[in-house]
Amino acid sequence: MKVSLITVCRNVAPVIVETLDSVLGQTHPDLEVIVIDGASTDGTVGLIQQHLAHPQWRGREVKWISEPDHGIYDAMNKGLRLATGDIVGFVNAGDLLMTPTVVAEVVDAFAGGGVDAVYGDIIMVDEGDITQVKRTWKSGTYRRERFKQGWMPPHIATFIRRSAYDRFGHFNTDLRIAADYEILFRFLYRNSIPAVHIPLVLVRFRLGGMSNGSVRHVLKANAEVRRSWSLNGFQAPPLLVTRKLWSKVMQFFH
């Protein structure tokens, strides 16, 4: 079963090599690596070129481009258009797959049949020191109605069949911060694609992304979460944002 792993990046020279190492070091043999760079100017492009050309990675199927884009979700859509794998996952710059067997574990879960999405857990670490775990996101068993309680699986630990993207579309680039929430809502809630949780930490996620930044960004992200419901023909529950924020608080106690 072929897996496409997509990394999007821009001006991330300090962290891009370790992210690529965690991707290229996967034991699963049928792996397609796709890197979408947003015309970096800090040396990232040279590091990508140098690293992907290293002899130790010969035999891996690699695609990469560097050009301007219209934001992270536009870059992710570029990656989806290049992907040819049966399964697609995203490993963003700075984030790390926890072990070399993550993709193999995910493929095993898909091999059981009957699912279009497999997701796991993540740990959220200090941006400057990835050994310092700040929060743990334990996703738990999938139930569609949990979306009404503010639940969602972590997008960076969710692997989806490419055929689902073909049927239900790519990221909505009208949303600038929460398009990852919207696409999971569209797939899992609106279209009820079958999903399964594997109780493993799959990704080490560096804190500091757009939706985890300033108060203004948090408020805008929450507004986009509510908008995601209306875009898909549903009315968001009154306490949706409160429940979503509470679920984040609970991550400090796992």
N, C-alpha and C positions, 0 to 999 in steps of 0.2 A: 504494500500500500504506500503510494507516494505522498510525501508530506511537503508542502511549501511553507517555509518560514520567512516572514517578511519583516525587515527592519527598516524603519523610517528614521531619518536623522537630519540634523542641520547644526553645524558648528558645535560638534561634540568630541573634539579631538582627545580630551582627557579620558573618555570612557568607551569610545567606539571599539577599540581592540578587544577589551575584555568581553564586551557583548558578543562580538563576532566569534571569539574563542568558545563561548558557551554554546553558540549555535553550531559552529563547524565541528565541535567536539562531540556531537551527538552520535551514539552508537547505531542508531537506526540507519540502515544502508541506503534506502531510497529517499534521499533528501534533496530538495531544491531550495537553495538559499537566494533570497531576493533582497537587495539593498537599494532603497530609494533615498537619495541624498538631495536636499533642497538647495543645491548650489552653495555649499559651504565655502567660507573664506578663511578658515582658521587652521587649515592643514588637514582637516578630516578627509578630504578627497584623496590626498596622497597616502594617508594611512590605510584607507580602504583598498586602494590600488595595490599597495605593497603587501598588505596582509592576505588579500584574496589570491594573490599570485604566488604565495609561498608554496614550495614543493609539498609540504605536509598536507595540503588541502587538495592536491591533485585527485581527480576522480569525483569530486563533489560537483554537482550541477549548480553553477553560480550565474546570476544575472544582477547587474547593477547599473544604475543611471545616476547622473548628477545634473540637475536642472532646476530652475525656479518652479515653485508650486504655489498653490493658494491656501496653504495651511496643512496641518497634520492629516486631516481626513482626506484631502485631495491627494496627498502623498500615499496614504493607505489604499485609496482607490486605484492609483497607478500600480501599486504592488499587486492588487487583486487582478487587474487586467493582464499582468504578466504571468500570474500563477497558473501552473498546469497540474498541480498535485491533486490527489483525491481529497486531501484534508489541508486546511489552511490555518496557520497560527501566526500571531504577531509577537515579536520580541523587540521592543523599542530600545533605542540607544540608551545605555546606562543600566538597563535591566539585564538580569542573568537568569538563564534556566538553571534550576537548582542542582541538577546532576546530569551526567552524560546520558542517562537512561530515560529522561523525561519523555522524549518523543516516542520511544519504544513503549513506555507505559500507556501513553495516550492511544497509540495504534492498537495495542492489545484490547483496550476498552472499546474501540470502534469495531474490532474484529468479532466481538460478541454478537454483532448484528443489531439492527433495529434502531440505531440512534444516528442523529445528524449532528449532534453537538456533544462534546465531552469537556468538562471543566473541572478544575481542581482548586487548590488553595494557594495563597501567596503570603509572604512575609514582607512587610514594609520597613525599610531600613533607612538609617541616616544617610543623607545625600553625600556627605563627605567620608563616612566610615560605615561600610556595608556590613561590618560585624555587629553593629549596634541595631538590634531589632526594636522598632518603635511600636509597631502594631502587627497583629496577625489577622488575616481575613480568612476565616473558615466558612466556606460557602454553604455546606450542608446539602442535604438531599433536595433534588429538584421537585418543586411543586409549582405549577403555573400561578396559582392564586397568591403565592408569596410576593409577587410583584406589588400587590395592593398594600403590603406591609413595608414597602420601601426596599425590598430585597432585589438584588441582581447578582449574578456571578461576576467575578473579576474578568474584565474583557481580556486582559493580558494572559490569563490562565484558561482561556476558552478556545477550543479548537473546533472548527466547523467544517462540514463537508463543502467543497467548492460548489457542488450542485445546489446547495441551499442559497448561496450567493447568486447563482444563475437564476433561480426561481424568484427570489424575494428582493434582490437588489443589493447595491453597495451602500457605502456611508452617505448620509445626507449632509452635504457640505454647507447647507444653509445654517446648520448648527455648528457653532465654533468650539464648544467645549464638551458637550454631552452627546455627540453623535455616536459614541460607543454605547452609551445607555440606550439610545433610540434604536440602534440596529439589533441589540439583544432583545429589547422589548418587542420589536417588530417580528423577529424570528421566533422567540420563545412564547410570547404572550399572544400576539395577534395571529400568528400562523401555527403556533403549537407544535413546532418541530420537536421530535423526541430528543431528550437530553439525559445525560447521566453524569453524576458526580463521582470523581475518584478522590478518596480522602488522603491526598498527598499534597505537600507543598511543591508546587511546580515552578514558581518564579520568585526571585528576589527582586523586589521593586523599590527603586530609589524614590523617596519622597521628594516633592518639589515640582510636580507637573502642573499643567495649567489649572486643573480643577481643584488642586490642593494648595493653591497659592494665596493670593490676597482675599480679603473679605469680599471685594467686588467680584472677583472671579467665582467665589463660592456661591454668591447670590445669583450670578448669571447662570452658573451650572444648574442650580436648583430650578431656576425659571425654565431652562431648556429641558430639564427632566419632566416637568409638568407639560410643557409643550409637546414632548414626545408622545404623550397619551393622545392629545387632540389630533396630532398629525396622523395617527393610526386609527382615528375614529372612536376614541374612548374618552370618557371624562375621568380626570385624575381624582383619586380619593382625597377628601379634604385634608387629612393628616399625612399625606404621602411624604412631604418633605421632612416633617418632624420625625416620622418613623425612619426615614432614610438616615437622618443625622444621628438618631439614637443607635442605629446599627453600626455606625462608625465609632461611636463612643464605646460600644461593647467590644470593639476590636482591641482596645487597650487591655482587656482583661482575659484574653485567650492565652 
